[in-house]
């Protein structure tokens, strides 16, 4: 098994192990400055931030002028093509309540939201 230890221009140290042909091919790519480099994975997006902005759009659009139950909010988002379980909606709504973007009122043992 062949081994190679490289140091890039930025100081990154790279160790390569493999067959002699594999190591030689990789060393040649690094020395030539080839653009075929390993790209970092994109970070996962935070759905909660996206959901908060979607609910913010509903607030701005006047959706919360009248009392709305959680199921009505879920349905409104689904009509826009955004499908979230109720268990994901609840904490985001609670965060918006704490920021005072929304209010909630308990009516017949159920929370209703108004903006």
BALOBA-1460 file (C-alpha; in Angstrom, 3 decimals):
// residues 115
<rec num="1" residu="x" x="0.000" y="0.000" z="0.000"/>
<rec num="2" residu="x" x="1.432" y="3.366" z="-1.024"/>
<rec num="3" residu="x" x="1.282" y="6.445" z="1.197"/>
<rec num="4" residu="x" x="1.774" y="10.147" z="0.538"/>
<rec num="5" residu="x" x="1.813" y="13.161" z="2.869"/>
<rec num="6" residu="x" x="1.071" y="16.562" z="1.290"/>
<rec num="7" residu="x" x="0.908" y="20.096" z="2.628"/>
<rec num="8" residu="x" x="-1.209" y="22.611" z="0.686"/>
<rec num="9" residu="x" x="-0.455" y="26.294" z="0.169"/>
<rec num="10" residu="x" x="-2.787" y="27.138" z="3.046"/>
<rec num="11" residu="x" x="-0.962" y="24.747" z="5.379"/>
<rec num="12" residu="x" x="-3.492" y="21.927" z="5.349"/>
<rec num="13" residu="x" x="-1.814" y="18.550" z="5.791"/>
<rec num="14" residu="x" x="-3.196" y="15.668" z="3.727"/>
<rec num="15" residu="x" x="-2.364" y="11.967" z="4.120"/>
<rec num="16" residu="x" x="-3.250" y="9.622" z="1.267"/>
<rec num="17" residu="x" x="-3.210" y="5.826" z="1.330"/>
<rec num="18" residu="x" x="-4.044" y="3.514" z="-1.531"/>
<rec num="19" residu="x" x="-2.556" y="1.678" z="-4.446"/>
<rec num="20" residu="x" x="0.453" y="3.246" z="-6.123"/>
<rec num="21" residu="x" x="-1.673" y="4.328" z="-9.102"/>
<rec num="22" residu="x" x="-4.366" y="5.941" z="-6.905"/>
<rec num="23" residu="x" x="-1.817" y="7.842" z="-4.833"/>
<rec num="24" residu="x" x="0.073" y="8.989" z="-7.938"/>
<rec num="25" residu="x" x="-3.149" y="10.226" z="-9.575"/>
<rec num="26" residu="x" x="-4.191" y="12.204" z="-6.487"/>
<rec num="27" residu="x" x="-0.743" y="13.706" z="-5.980"/>
<rec num="28" residu="x" x="-0.716" y="14.786" z="-9.635"/>
<rec num="29" residu="x" x="-4.113" y="16.470" z="-9.215"/>
<rec num="30" residu="x" x="-2.983" y="18.380" z="-6.137"/>
<rec num="31" residu="x" x="0.278" y="19.466" z="-7.747"/>
<rec num="32" residu="x" x="-1.422" y="20.670" z="-10.920"/>
<rec num="33" residu="x" x="-3.981" y="22.716" z="-8.972"/>
<rec num="34" residu="x" x="-6.857" y="20.866" z="-10.598"/>
<rec num="35" residu="x" x="-10.349" y="22.177" z="-9.927"/>
<rec num="36" residu="x" x="-11.619" y="18.660" z="-9.192"/>
<rec num="37" residu="x" x="-11.451" y="19.177" z="-5.459"/>
<rec num="38" residu="x" x="-13.689" y="17.812" z="-2.790"/>
<rec num="39" residu="x" x="-16.480" y="20.264" z="-2.094"/>
<rec num="40" residu="x" x="-17.800" y="20.661" z="1.445"/>
<rec num="41" residu="x" x="-21.341" y="19.504" z="2.069"/>
<rec num="42" residu="x" x="-23.901" y="22.268" z="2.249"/>
<rec num="43" residu="x" x="-25.138" y="22.805" z="5.780"/>
<rec num="44" residu="x" x="-28.635" y="21.749" z="6.639"/>
<rec num="45" residu="x" x="-31.157" y="24.526" z="6.590"/>
<rec num="46" residu="x" x="-32.999" y="25.338" z="9.720"/>
<rec num="47" residu="x" x="-36.653" y="24.565" z="9.014"/>
<rec num="48" residu="x" x="-37.771" y="26.365" z="12.148"/>
<rec num="49" residu="x" x="-36.389" y="29.673" z="10.877"/>
<rec num="50" residu="x" x="-38.118" y="29.080" z="7.545"/>
<rec num="51" residu="x" x="-41.363" y="28.176" z="9.266"/>
<rec num="52" residu="x" x="-41.160" y="31.291" z="11.418"/>
<rec num="53" residu="x" x="-40.858" y="33.468" z="8.333"/>
<rec num="54" residu="x" x="-43.771" y="31.633" z="6.680"/>
<rec num="55" residu="x" x="-45.964" y="32.310" z="9.697"/>
<rec num="56" residu="x" x="-44.663" y="35.900" z="9.691"/>
<rec num="57" residu="x" x="-45.965" y="36.223" z="6.130"/>
<rec num="58" residu="x" x="-49.366" y="34.997" z="7.327"/>
<rec num="59" residu="x" x="-49.284" y="37.628" z="10.086"/>
<rec num="60" residu="x" x="-48.401" y="40.377" z="7.593"/>
<rec num="61" residu="x" x="-51.119" y="39.184" z="5.225"/>
<rec num="62" residu="x" x="-53.808" y="39.612" z="7.876"/>
<rec num="63" residu="x" x="-54.470" y="35.912" z="8.410"/>
<rec num="64" residu="x" x="-54.497" y="36.345" z="12.185"/>
<rec num="65" residu="x" x="-57.024" y="39.208" z="12.340"/>
<rec num="66" residu="x" x="-59.528" y="36.676" z="13.651"/>
<rec num="67" residu="x" x="-58.850" y="33.872" z="16.114"/>
<rec num="68" residu="x" x="-57.286" y="30.818" z="14.439"/>
<rec num="69" residu="x" x="-56.800" y="27.319" z="15.795"/>
<rec num="70" residu="x" x="-53.624" y="25.347" z="15.205"/>
<rec num="71" residu="x" x="-55.361" y="23.182" z="12.608"/>
<rec num="72" residu="x" x="-56.371" y="26.289" z="10.611"/>
<rec num="73" residu="x" x="-52.755" y="27.507" z="10.612"/>
<rec num="74" residu="x" x="-51.585" y="24.068" z="9.446"/>
<rec num="75" residu="x" x="-54.179" y="24.098" z="6.660"/>
<rec num="76" residu="x" x="-53.206" y="27.615" z="5.541"/>
<rec num="77" residu="x" x="-49.555" y="26.546" z="5.266"/>
<rec num="78" residu="x" x="-50.548" y="23.400" z="3.364"/>
<rec num="79" residu="x" x="-52.510" y="25.513" z="0.885"/>
<rec num="80" residu="x" x="-49.240" y="27.335" z="0.172"/>
<rec num="81" residu="x" x="-47.445" y="24.002" z="-0.317"/>
<rec num="82" residu="x" x="-45.680" y="23.840" z="3.054"/>
<rec num="83" residu="x" x="-46.414" y="20.660" z="4.993"/>
<rec num="84" residu="x" x="-45.467" y="20.643" z="8.677"/>
<rec num="85" residu="x" x="-46.754" y="18.426" z="11.486"/>
<rec num="86" residu="x" x="-48.609" y="20.110" z="14.331"/>
<rec num="87" residu="x" x="-45.777" y="19.129" z="16.680"/>
<rec num="88" residu="x" x="-43.429" y="21.336" z="14.637"/>
<rec num="89" residu="x" x="-45.857" y="24.272" z="14.447"/>
<rec num="90" residu="x" x="-46.473" y="24.548" z="18.195"/>
<rec num="91" residu="x" x="-42.948" y="25.550" z="19.319"/>
<rec num="92" residu="x" x="-42.581" y="28.056" z="16.475"/>
<rec num="93" residu="x" x="-45.895" y="29.679" z="17.378"/>
<rec num="94" residu="x" x="-44.872" y="29.772" z="21.028"/>
<rec num="95" residu="x" x="-41.639" y="31.545" z="20.037"/>
<rec num="96" residu="x" x="-43.630" y="34.134" z="18.090"/>
<rec num="97" residu="x" x="-45.880" y="34.629" z="21.114"/>
<rec num="98" residu="x" x="-42.861" y="35.253" z="23.320"/>
<rec num="99" residu="x" x="-41.587" y="37.795" z="20.790"/>
<rec num="100" residu="x" x="-45.065" y="39.369" z="20.951"/>
<rec num="101" residu="x" x="-45.685" y="38.911" z="17.239"/>
<rec num="102" residu="x" x="-48.762" y="36.836" z="18.104"/>
<rec num="103" residu="x" x="-51.107" y="36.380" z="21.044"/>
<rec num="104" residu="x" x="-52.987" y="33.291" z="22.118"/>
<rec num="105" residu="x" x="-56.245" y="32.899" z="23.977"/>
<rec num="106" residu="x" x="-57.598" y="29.725" z="25.549"/>
<rec num="107" residu="x" x="-61.135" y="29.059" z="24.360"/>
<rec num="108" residu="x" x="-62.948" y="25.843" z="25.300"/>
<rec num="109" residu="x" x="-59.727" y="24.171" z="26.424"/>
<rec num="110" residu="x" x="-58.034" y="24.947" z="23.062"/>
<rec num="111" residu="x" x="-55.524" y="27.631" z="22.225"/>
<rec num="112" residu="x" x="-56.477" y="30.120" z="19.540"/>
<rec num="113" residu="x" x="-53.985" y="32.488" z="17.967"/>
<rec num="114" residu="x" x="-54.493" y="36.116" z="16.966"/>
<rec num="115" residu="x" x="-52.124" y="38.779" z="15.685"/>
